[in-house]
């Protein structure tokens, strides 16, 4: 199964999401995480193994949200 990984990190002034070659900027961590999870939900619903990873203080990538494991925001 194909995999879609969304990497969220703090840039100099803004938060960033990177997926493959694409990169998107956001003003806040919350807006970046929300956008990354939304994109991962879309990818997961199309059959991809989708996850959102965030860069830790040690520079390591930590899984923060995984399609099929974690609740989809806004759904009960």
N, C-alpha and C positions, 0 to 999 in steps of 0.2 A: 504494500500500500504506500502511495506517495506520502511525503511528509511536508507539512508547512510549519516552519518555525518563525516566530515573530520575536525579535530581539529588542528589548526596551533598555535604553541607557540614558544617562544624564550627559548632555553635551555641555559646552561652555556656558551657553545662555538658555538653552531649551532642551527639552526631552526629545529623544529620537526613537523611532521604530524602524528597524531594518528587517526586510524579508527578501532574501535573494539579493538582487542588485538594486532593489527599490529602497528608498529611505524617505521618511516623512518626519516633520518637526511638529512639536506640540509645546504649548506654553507651560503645562503642568504635568506632573507625574500621573495624576488621576486621569487627565484627558488622554495621555499616551496609553496608559493601561486599558482604559475603556475602549479606545480605538483598536488596540491590538487584540483584545478579547473578542470584540465584534468581528474583526477580520478572521480570527481563528474559528469562531462559530460558523461563519460562512464557509470556510475551507473544510471544516469537519463535516458539515452537512452535505458537502460534495464528495465525501469519501476519503478525504485526506486525514492522516494522523496529524492533528494540529495542536500546537502548544505555544504558550507565551513564556519567554525567559527574560529575567531581569539581571542586569549586571550587578553583582555584589560588590561590597567595598574592597574585597580582596581581588577583584577583577574576574572572578569565576562567574559563569552563567548558571543561574538557579531557576529551575522550573517554577513558575508562579501560577499558571493555569493550564490545564490539559483537557482537551475536548474528550468527552466520554467519561472523565473522572470527576471533574469539578462541575458545580452547578452553573447553569447559564444565567448570567445576571438578568434580572427582570422576570424570570420564570419562577413560579412557585413550586 
